[in-house]
Amino acid sequence: MLYALCPDCHHKWRFHADRPLAKSGEGAYAPCPVCGGKRGIAHAELPELFIGHLDCDAFYASIEKRDRPELMDQPVIIGGGHRGVVSTCCYVARKFGVRSAMPAFKARELCPDGVFLKPDMAKYQREGYRVRDMMRAITPDIEPLSIDEAFLDLTNAQGTHGKTAAECLIDLQAEIRREVGITVSIGLSYNKFLAKIASDLNKPFGFSMIGSAEAVSFLADKPVRMMWGVGPAMERKLRDDGITTIGQMQQLDIHALQGRYGSIGKRFFHFSRGQDNRRVEQSSERKSLSSETTFNEDISDLDELVDIAKRLTARVASDLARKEIAGHTVVLKLKSADFKTRTRNMRLTYPTLREDLILETALTLLKKEVDGTRYRLLGVGVADLFPADTADPADLFGETEETAPVELIEDNGESALPPARLIPQIPRPTAEQLRESLTRRYRQHKKTSRQHRFGF
């Protein structure tokens, strides 16, 4: 039995498929018997899939095309100044091989007629929050991943809206197109891992579903890079071990994977089988805040880099004060002339929004990296964000004349200070404050029949 919905007229029906349907991921397209629309979506598990992933299609470029209709059919590329990199590009530009994070000169070689536009981050954030507000209108259980994508938990959709999760998401997709003027693609499944994969299956303006019945077979022939945690380095390591598809990983037991790849091997075992018990968490709007700049000419001189770091730190501190948040970890980012990125961080003893403390920590990191390498980009930021009222507890006692103690943490997680110089205990955010920031009550849904949930 297949359950079907028409995004155009909202008709819903069920049927037994007597012939193969056009595929959309592992769901299928079914012609609507009422309006004749070709975009009807069908899946045997449609009424019982609750976890959605929404991803705006070529977000920055789509906003620019919306505001400048004359660019609608042009290869629009966002970013890519003389020495910069591509932030994103439209689907027309992607046909030429242009991709995000590609050096500008390479993008120009591939797409000489491309329209290169400077990013308007204020506008993109404004429109991104409009989309976010529309998501919140159907569920409070949203986990933003960036300004243009988020997970949604629609477990309670039937009780709250009298609709299945699929119906709510189809309505949301249409509303965003109508009100914001851009398209989004949506994936729907029974967990976050598969919902995110589903949203990529039929871009742009796609709606795809992956159910539990087909998850393992669907994943079997997919490349391992499709799994979270598999970046270029891990992909090379897996390839060296003879593993290029998720199906090959499915043949290995959990002990073999953990023994070879450590703790991430356990994740590989479960993900390869379509298993993911992570909940959709109402995390903070941002997990980090930073400022970076690309230089007109490569720089290796410490004094020049320090001057730039001071300006970037001032911007970060200003943003922290304005947003009333504090960072627990200071992050330094450097990109060398050959486009290799170095990221270094130090965890503070407590969250801070003090410019002097952020700068001192950033410079400590920076001085270790000035080794003659010529850099083309420098960034300073903070991560692990907390409310401002948990920041700089020493300041409450008038200890503002001296820099607050810092526990230096190297990339390997070990303390950079010898035992004899351990930092005295300083008040940290309370357990209740941490719990409030990092967790939430996860709603459980009552089991009802698939047919009842679908409204028949």
LOPASE-461389 format. One line per 2 residues: number of its first residue (from 1); their letters; for each residue x, y, z negated of C-alpha. Coordinates in steps of 0.2 Angstrom, whole numbers, plus 5000, padded with zeros to 4 digits. Example, Ala and Ser with C-alpha at 12.3 -4.5 7.8 and 13.67 -1.06 7.14 Angstrom:
1 = AS = 5062 4978 4961  5068 4995 4964
//
This chain:
1 = ML = 5000 5000 5000  5007 5017 5005
3 = YA = 5001 5034 4997  5001 5049 5009
5 = LC = 5000 5068 5008  4998 5081 5021
7 = PD = 5008 5097 5017  4998 5106 5030
9 = CH = 4980 5103 5024  4983 5095 5008
11 = HK = 4973 5079 5012  4979 5063 5003
13 = WR = 4975 5046 5008  4981 5028 5006
15 = FH = 4984 5014 5019  4992 4998 5023
17 = AD = 5005 5001 5037  5003 4990 5052
19 = RP = 5017 4997 5061  5034 5006 5057
21 = LA = 5032 5024 5053  5045 5038 5057
23 = KS = 5057 5038 5043  5061 5052 5031
25 = GE = 5074 5045 5019  5066 5030 5013
27 = GA = 5049 5038 5013  5040 5040 5029
29 = YA = 5031 5052 5040  5012 5048 5043
31 = PC = 5000 5058 5055  4987 5066 5045
33 = PV = 4969 5059 5049  4961 5075 5045
35 = CG = 4971 5089 5053  4982 5079 5065
37 = GK = 4998 5086 5057  5014 5076 5060
39 = RG = 5022 5081 5043  5012 5069 5032
41 = IA = 5023 5060 5019  5020 5042 5013
43 = HA = 5028 5031 5000  5022 5016 4990
45 = EL = 5029 5024 4974  5023 5042 4978
47 = PE = 5011 5044 4962  5025 5038 4950
49 = LF = 5040 5048 4955  5043 5063 4944
51 = IG = 5060 5070 4945  5063 5083 4959
53 = HL = 5078 5092 4966  5075 5108 4975
55 = DC = 5089 5115 4986  5087 5131 4996
57 = DA = 5092 5129 5014  5108 5139 5019
59 = FY = 5102 5151 5006  5113 5166 5008
61 = AS = 5112 5165 5027  5093 5162 5027
63 = IE = 5091 5178 5016  5101 5188 5029
65 = KR = 5091 5181 5043  5075 5185 5035
67 = DR = 5080 5203 5032  5088 5205 5050
69 = PE = 5077 5195 5062  5088 5199 5077
71 = LM = 5100 5187 5069  5088 5173 5068
73 = DQ = 5096 5162 5082  5114 5168 5079
75 = PV = 5128 5158 5070  5128 5168 5054
77 = II = 5143 5166 5043  5143 5173 5025
79 = GG = 5160 5178 5018  5176 5175 5029
81 = GH = 5184 5192 5027  5202 5194 5035
83 = RG = 5210 5183 5022  5194 5175 5013
85 = VV = 5185 5159 5015  5167 5155 5021
87 = ST = 5154 5156 5007  5141 5148 5017
89 = CC = 5134 5148 5035  5118 5145 5044
91 = YV = 5113 5128 5053  5118 5136 5070
93 = AR = 5135 5139 5064  5137 5122 5057
95 = KF = 5134 5115 5074  5151 5123 5078
97 = GV = 5159 5114 5064  5159 5129 5052
99 = RS = 5158 5123 5033  5158 5131 5016
101 = AM = 5175 5135 5008  5183 5134 5026
103 = PA = 5197 5148 5028  5190 5162 5038
105 = FK = 5203 5161 5052  5198 5143 5055
107 = AR = 5179 5148 5056  5183 5161 5069
109 = EL = 5193 5148 5079  5178 5136 5079
111 = CP = 5164 5149 5081  5172 5165 5090
113 = DG = 5154 5172 5092  5149 5170 5074
115 = VF = 5141 5185 5065  5152 5187 5049
117 = LK = 5143 5196 5035  5149 5202 5018
119 = PD = 5140 5193 5004  5127 5203 4995
121 = MA = 5127 5194 4978  5115 5206 4970
123 = KY = 5102 5202 4983  5105 5184 4983
125 = QR = 5103 5183 4964  5087 5193 4964
127 = EG = 5079 5181 4977  5086 5166 4968
129 = YR = 5077 5171 4952  5061 5174 4962
131 = VR = 5062 5155 4967  5067 5150 4949
133 = DM = 5051 5159 4943  5040 5150 4955
135 = MR = 5048 5133 4949  5044 5138 4931
137 = AI = 5026 5141 4936  5024 5122 4938
139 = TP = 5035 5116 4925  5046 5123 4911
141 = DI = 5058 5108 4912  5070 5115 4925
143 = EP = 5089 5112 4925  5097 5125 4937
145 = LS = 5113 5119 4945  5116 5136 4954
147 = ID = 5107 5151 4960  5099 5141 4974
149 = EA = 5096 5123 4967  5089 5115 4952
151 = FL = 5081 5099 4945  5063 5099 4940
153 = DL = 5055 5086 4928  5037 5085 4933
155 = TN = 5032 5071 4921  5017 5080 4915
157 = AQ = 5011 5087 4931  4995 5076 4931
159 = GT = 4990 5082 4914  4995 5100 4917
161 = HG = 4990 5103 4935  4979 5088 4939
163 = KT = 4991 5084 4953  5005 5072 4956
165 = AA = 5023 5078 4956  5023 5076 4975
167 = EC = 5008 5088 4977  5015 5101 4965
169 = LI = 5032 5101 4975  5023 5102 4992
171 = DL = 5014 5117 4986  5030 5125 4979
173 = QA = 5039 5122 4995  5025 5131 5005
175 = EI = 5024 5145 4992  5042 5149 4993
177 = RR = 5042 5149 5012  5027 5161 5012
179 = EV = 5032 5173 4998  5051 5173 4999
181 = GI = 5053 5170 5018  5065 5155 5017
183 = TV = 5064 5137 5017  5069 5124 5004
185 = SI = 5072 5105 5005  5065 5094 4991
187 = GL = 5070 5077 4985  5059 5067 4974
189 = SY = 5064 5051 4965  5064 5042 4948
191 = NK = 5080 5050 4942  5092 5065 4945
193 = FL = 5105 5055 4955  5093 5049 4968
195 = AK = 5083 5065 4969  5098 5075 4973
197 = IA = 5103 5063 4987  5085 5064 4993
199 = SD = 5085 5082 4995  5099 5081 5008
201 = LN = 5091 5068 5019  5080 5079 5030
203 = KP = 5087 5097 5030  5081 5110 5033
205 = FG = 5063 5111 5026  5063 5093 5022
207 = FS = 5054 5082 5009  5061 5065 5005
209 = MI = 5058 5052 4992  5068 5037 4986
211 = GS = 5059 5024 4975  5065 5010 4964
213 = AE = 5061 4996 4976  5072 5002 4990
215 = AV = 5086 5011 4980  5099 4998 4980
217 = SF = 5097 4993 4998  5096 5012 5003
219 = LA = 5113 5015 4994  5122 5000 5001
221 = DK = 5128 5007 5017  5131 5025 5011
223 = PV = 5149 5032 5009  5156 5032 4991
225 = RM = 5158 5051 4992  5139 5052 4991
227 = MW = 5140 5048 4972  5143 5061 4959
229 = GV = 5161 5061 4952  5168 5056 4969
231 = GP = 5178 5070 4975  5192 5069 4988
233 = AM = 5205 5063 4976  5194 5049 4970
235 = ER = 5188 5045 4987  5206 5042 4992
237 = KL = 5209 5031 4977  5193 5021 4981
239 = RD = 5198 5019 4999  5216 5013 4994
241 = DG = 5207 5000 4984  5196 4995 4999
243 = IT = 5180 5003 4993  5172 5015 5006
245 = TI = 5154 5011 5004  5142 5011 4989
247 = GQ = 5137 4993 4994  5155 4987 4991
249 = MQ = 5154 4995 4973  5138 4986 4970
251 = QL = 5148 4969 4971  5159 4974 4957
253 = DI = 5154 4971 4938  5155 4985 4925
255 = HA = 5171 4978 4917  5180 4978 4933
257 = LQ = 5175 4996 4937  5179 5002 4920
259 = GR = 5196 4993 4919  5201 5001 4936
261 = YG = 5194 5018 4934  5191 5021 4916
263 = SI = 5175 5029 4909  5169 5035 4926
265 = GK = 5169 5017 4931  5154 5014 4920
267 = RF = 5145 5029 4929  5150 5021 4946
269 = FH = 5142 5004 4941  5125 5012 4936
271 = FS = 5124 5025 4950  5128 5012 4964
273 = RG = 5113 5002 4958  5102 5018 4958
275 = QD = 5102 5019 4939  5103 5036 4930
277 = NR = 5096 5040 4913  5101 5058 4912
279 = RV = 5087 5069 4907  5083 5086 4915
281 = EQ = 5090 5098 4903  5084 5116 4901
283 = SS = 5102 5122 4901  5107 5140 4900
285 = ER = 5105 5150 4916  5124 5150 4918
287 = KS = 5138 5139 4912  5151 5151 4916
289 = LS = 5155 5169 4921  5170 5175 4931
291 = SE = 5177 5188 4942  5190 5185 4956
293 = TT = 5198 5193 4971  5207 5189 4987
295 = FN = 5223 5199 4990  5227 5208 5006
297 = ED = 5244 5201 5005  5251 5186 4995
299 = IS = 5258 5190 4978  5271 5181 4967
301 = DL = 5276 5195 4956  5271 5193 4938
303 = DE = 5268 5212 4935  5257 5214 4950
305 = LV = 5247 5198 4945  5245 5205 4927
307 = DI = 5238 5221 4933  5225 5212 4943
309 = AK = 5221 5201 4929  5217 5216 4918
311 = RL = 5205 5223 4930  5196 5206 4932
313 = TA = 5195 5204 4913  5187 5221 4911
315 = RV = 5174 5216 4923  5171 5199 4914
317 = AS = 5170 5208 4897  5158 5221 4904
319 = DL = 5146 5207 4911  5147 5198 4894
321 = AR = 5142 5213 4885  5128 5217 4897
323 = KE = 5121 5200 4897  5123 5197 4878
325 = IA = 5133 5181 4880  5150 5175 4874
327 = GH = 5162 5162 4881  5171 5148 4871
329 = TV = 5184 5144 4885  5194 5156 4895
331 = VL = 5197 5150 4913  5211 5156 4925
333 = KL = 5210 5152 4944  5224 5154 4956
335 = KS = 5224 5150 4975  5241 5148 4983
337 = AD = 5245 5154 5001  5242 5136 5007
339 = FK = 5225 5136 5000  5229 5125 4985
341 = TR = 5219 5129 4970  5225 5129 4952
343 = TR = 5213 5130 4938  5219 5132 4920
345 = NM = 5209 5134 4904  5211 5137 4885
347 = RL = 5197 5134 4872  5196 5147 4859
349 = TY = 5192 5144 4841  5175 5152 4843
351 = PT = 5165 5161 4857  5171 5178 4861
353 = LR = 5166 5193 4872  5181 5203 4867
355 = ED = 5191 5210 4882  5208 5210 4872
357 = LI = 5206 5192 4867  5201 5186 4884
359 = LE = 5215 5195 4892  5228 5189 4880
361 = TA = 5222 5171 4883  5222 5173 4902
363 = LT = 5239 5180 4902  5246 5166 4892
365 = LL = 5239 5154 4906  5245 5165 4920
367 = KK = 5263 5167 4914  5265 5148 4915
369 = EV = 5260 5148 4933  5271 5162 4939
371 = DG = 5285 5151 4946  5289 5159 4963
373 = TR = 5273 5152 4971  5264 5165 4982
375 = YR = 5246 5167 4978  5232 5174 4988
377 = LL = 5218 5174 4975  5216 5176 4956
379 = GV = 5201 5174 4946  5198 5176 4927
381 = GV = 5182 5169 4918  5174 5161 4903
383 = AD = 5165 5145 4901  5154 5136 4888
385 = LF = 5143 5151 4885  5134 5155 4869
387 = PA = 5122 5169 4863  5132 5185 4858
389 = DT = 5127 5184 4840  5137 5168 4838
391 = AD = 5153 5177 4844  5169 5184 4835
393 = PA = 5164 5179 4817  5180 5187 4811
395 = DL = 5173 5204 4817  5160 5202 4804
397 = FG = 5173 5204 4790  5181 5219 4798
399 = ET = 5196 5209 4805  5196 5218 4822
401 = EE = 5213 5225 4821  5222 5209 4825
403 = TA = 5218 5197 4839  5207 5183 4833
405 = PV = 5216 5166 4831  5216 5155 4847
407 = EL = 5217 5136 4848  5227 5134 4864
409 = IE = 5221 5119 4874  5230 5113 4889
411 = DN = 5223 5104 4903  5226 5087 4895
413 = GE = 5215 5092 4880  5230 5092 4868
415 = SA = 5233 5106 4856  5247 5118 4862
417 = LP = 5252 5122 4845  5263 5111 4833
419 = PA = 5254 5104 4817  5263 5117 4806
421 = RL = 5254 5131 4815  5236 5124 4815
423 = IP = 5223 5137 4814  5213 5140 4798
425 = QI = 5195 5136 4799  5184 5150 4805
427 = PR = 5165 5150 4806  5159 5142 4821
429 = PT = 5141 5142 4828  5130 5132 4816
431 = AE = 5124 5115 4820  5106 5122 4823
433 = QL = 5113 5135 4835  5122 5122 4845
435 = RE = 5107 5111 4845  5096 5125 4851
437 = SL = 5108 5129 4865  5112 5111 4871
439 = TR = 5096 5101 4868  5078 5101 4870
441 = RY = 5063 5090 4867  5061 5078 4881
443 = RQ = 5042 5074 4885  5037 5056 4888
445 = HK = 5023 5052 4899  5009 5040 4896
447 = KT = 5008 5025 4908  4993 5026 4919
449 = SR = 4989 5016 4935  4997 5022 4951
451 = QH = 4980 5023 4959  4972 5034 4945
453 = RF = 4987 5046 4945  4985 5048 4964
455 = GF = 4967 5054 4961  4957 5040 4969
//
